[in-house]
Amino acid sequence: MRLSSEDLFGRRRQMWASCPDWVQTMIPKNIRETIKAKIQLEHGVWEDHREGFTDDWAAVAAEVQSQISSRAPTRATLRIQS
């Protein structure tokens, strides 16, 4: 027995209606995050996750300073050739 698209859609709606709210929230969130991750990986497009205002220069300076200080210091290596 093959179901029509309308029958399948009706069954899915009934199943979704009986699904707890927390699961209904979790499923689309997971789908969105999966799609974002694939786009970021394939196209090198990254979403800016920082919050704040771009005209808050003290905050911008603090963020830059934090990024600079978190980098490992590089050391020059002296090579002696014989």
Summary of the structure (lengths in Angstrom):
residues: 82
radius of gyration: 25.4
end to end distance: 83.8
largest distance: 83.8
contacts: 109
relative contact order: 0.05
helix: 62%
strand: 0%
